[in-house]
Amino acid sequence: MAPEREVVRREAWRETGRERVPAGATATTRPRARLDQPRPRRPRMLPEWDPEAFGKLSERVARFIGTGRFLVWMTFVVVAWVLWNVSAPAGLRFDEFPFIFLTLMLSLQASYAAPLILLAQNRQDDRDRVNLEQDRKQNERSIADTEYLTREIAALRIGLGEVATRDWIRSELQDMVKELQDGHPDGHQVFPAERSGLRDADDR
């Protein structure tokens, strides 16, 4: 009987010690990610840098490489390197005749200079693209303003065509004076009231 009681006691202990997982309506759901909150940043193994600062540095290096000062200094270093390794004592020479170390240094300099120059060119292309877009928008605004001014000038011309100008009034007055002078044989000016009286007398 003792072994059976021991087995029953162990089973009862397992039942009470086991974690009961709720099921059905009382079951807990897994925590979901909130869409209205930014996700925590994961630690990155790679080093981080400021792209703007690195771009400015690359542009400075590219500008310095493209100057005559860089060519002069590079030529001076290469000539001094070759002369030292040719004419210096044997114990002080660090790069013998094939100049393998010099070739390695020049290759390393070229391998770093080419990406830096390309990066500077890409940044310049981006700036040129932005400038071209701004120039295009400015040209569109200028064309729109020019069209608006053209329409306004055309409207003013049409409006001025319907307004009595000084020359037109002068010509009309001159024509009226001629008509008044031609209406009386003595050259006396006949006004509209007198002209109507003369016409009445002729009718009688």
C-alpha positions in Angstrom: 0.0 0.0 0.0 2.8 2.4 0.7 4.1 2.4 -2.9 0.6 3.1 -4.2 0.1 6.0 -1.8 3.5 7.4 -2.9 2.4 7.2 -6.6 -0.9 8.9 -5.8 0.8 11.7 -3.8 3.3 12.4 -6.6 0.5 12.6 -9.2 -1.5 15.0 -6.9 1.7 17.1 -6.5 2.2 17.3 -10.3 -1.4 18.4 -10.8 -1.2 21.2 -8.3 2.3 22.3 -9.3 1.5 22.4 -13.0 0.6 25.8 -14.4 -2.9 25.9 -15.7 -3.3 27.7 -19.0 -6.7 29.4 -19.4 -8.6 28.4 -22.4 -11.6 29.7 -24.2 -12.9 33.2 -23.4 -10.5 33.7 -20.6 -7.4 32.8 -22.7 -4.9 35.6 -23.0 -3.8 36.6 -26.5 -0.2 37.3 -27.5 1.0 40.9 -27.2 0.7 42.6 -30.6 2.9 45.4 -31.9 1.4 48.8 -31.7 1.1 50.5 -35.0 0.8 54.0 -33.6 4.2 53.8 -31.8 7.6 53.5 -33.3 9.4 50.2 -32.9 12.4 50.2 -30.6 15.6 50.4 -32.5 17.6 47.2 -32.8 21.2 47.4 -31.8 23.4 47.4 -34.9 26.7 45.7 -35.2 28.0 48.1 -37.9 29.3 51.5 -37.0 27.0 54.5 -37.6 28.0 57.8 -39.2 26.5 61.0 -40.3 25.9 60.8 -44.1 26.0 64.6 -44.5 29.3 65.0 -42.7 30.8 62.0 -44.6 29.5 63.6 -47.9 31.1 66.9 -47.1 34.4 65.2 -46.3 34.3 63.3 -49.6 33.6 66.5 -51.5 36.6 68.2 -49.8 38.9 65.3 -50.6 37.6 65.2 -54.2 38.2 68.9 -54.6 41.7 68.6 -53.2 42.5 65.6 -55.5 41.3 67.6 -58.5 43.7 70.5 -57.9 47.2 71.2 -59.1 48.5 71.3 -55.5 47.7 67.6 -55.1 49.5 66.7 -58.3 52.5 68.7 -57.3 52.7 67.1 -53.9 52.1 63.6 -55.3 54.8 64.1 -57.9 57.2 65.3 -55.2 56.5 62.3 -52.9 57.0 59.8 -55.8 60.2 61.4 -56.9 61.6 61.6 -53.4 60.6 58.0 -52.8 62.3 56.8 -55.9 65.5 58.8 -55.3 65.8 57.7 -51.7 65.4 54.0 -52.6 67.9 54.3 -55.4 70.6 56.6 -54.0 70.4 55.9 -50.3 72.7 53.4 -48.5 71.6 49.8 -48.7 70.7 49.7 -45.0 68.3 52.6 -45.2 66.4 51.6 -48.3 62.9 50.4 -47.4 61.6 49.7 -51.0 64.0 48.2 -53.6 64.0 48.7 -57.3 60.6 47.2 -58.4 59.1 49.6 -55.9 56.4 47.2 -54.9 55.5 49.2 -51.7 55.2 52.4 -53.8 52.9 50.6 -56.2 50.8 49.3 -53.3 50.5 52.7 -51.8 49.5 54.3 -55.1 46.9 51.5 -55.7 45.5 52.0 -52.2 45.3 55.8 -52.8 43.5 55.2 -56.1 41.1 52.7 -54.6 40.0 55.2 -51.9 40.0 58.2 -54.2 37.7 56.7 -56.8 34.7 56.0 -54.5 35.2 59.4 -52.8 35.1 61.2 -56.2 32.0 59.2 -57.3 30.3 60.1 -54.0 31.1 63.8 -54.5 29.8 63.5 -58.1 26.5 61.9 -56.9 26.0 64.7 -54.4 26.7 67.3 -57.1 24.2 65.5 -59.4 21.6 65.6 -56.6 22.2 69.4 -56.2 22.0 69.9 -59.9 18.8 68.0 -60.1 17.3 70.1 -57.4 18.5 73.3 -59.1 17.0 72.2 -62.4 13.7 71.5 -60.7 13.7 74.9 -59.1 14.6 76.5 -62.5 11.9 74.7 -64.2 9.3 75.8 -61.7 10.6 79.4 -61.9 10.3 79.2 -65.7 6.8 78.0 -65.4 5.9 80.9 -63.1 7.6 83.4 -65.5 5.7 82.0 -68.5 2.4 82.2 -66.5 3.2 85.8 -65.5 4.1 86.7 -69.1 0.8 85.2 -70.4 -1.2 87.1 -67.8 0.5 90.4 -68.7 -0.1 89.7 -72.4 -3.8 89.1 -71.8 -3.9 92.3 -69.7 -2.2 94.4 -72.4 -4.5 93.0 -75.0 -7.5 93.9 -72.9 -6.2 97.4 -72.4 -5.7 97.8 -76.1 -9.3 96.7 -76.7 -10.5 99.0 -74.0 -8.5 102.0 -75.4 -9.8 101.3 -78.9 -13.3 102.1 -77.6 -12.3 105.3 -75.8 -12.3 108.6 -77.6 -8.7 109.8 -77.9 -7.5 113.4 -78.3 -6.7 113.0 -82.0 -10.1 111.5 -82.7 -11.9 114.3 -80.9 -9.7 116.9 -82.7 -10.5 115.4 -86.1 -14.3 115.3 -85.2 -14.2 118.9 -84.2 -12.4 119.9 -87.4 -15.0 118.0 -89.5 -17.8 119.8 -87.6 -16.2 123.2 -88.2 -15.9 122.4 -91.9 -19.5 121.4 -92.1 -20.6 124.6 -90.3 -18.5 126.8 -92.6 -19.8 125.0 -95.7 -23.4 125.5 -94.6 -23.4 129.4 -95.0 -22.3 131.2 -98.2 -20.8 134.3 -96.3 -18.5 132.1 -94.3 -20.5 132.8 -91.2 -20.7 129.9 -88.9 -24.1 128.4 -88.7 -24.9 126.7 -85.5 -27.4 123.8 -85.4 -30.2 126.1 -84.2 -29.7 128.6 -87.0 -29.4 125.7 -89.5 -32.8 124.4 -88.5 -34.3 128.0 -88.9 -32.8 128.3 -92.4 -34.3 124.9 -93.4 -37.7 126.1 -92.1 -37.5 129.3 -94.2 -36.5 127.4 -97.3 -39.5 125.1 -96.9 -41.9 128.0 -96.7 
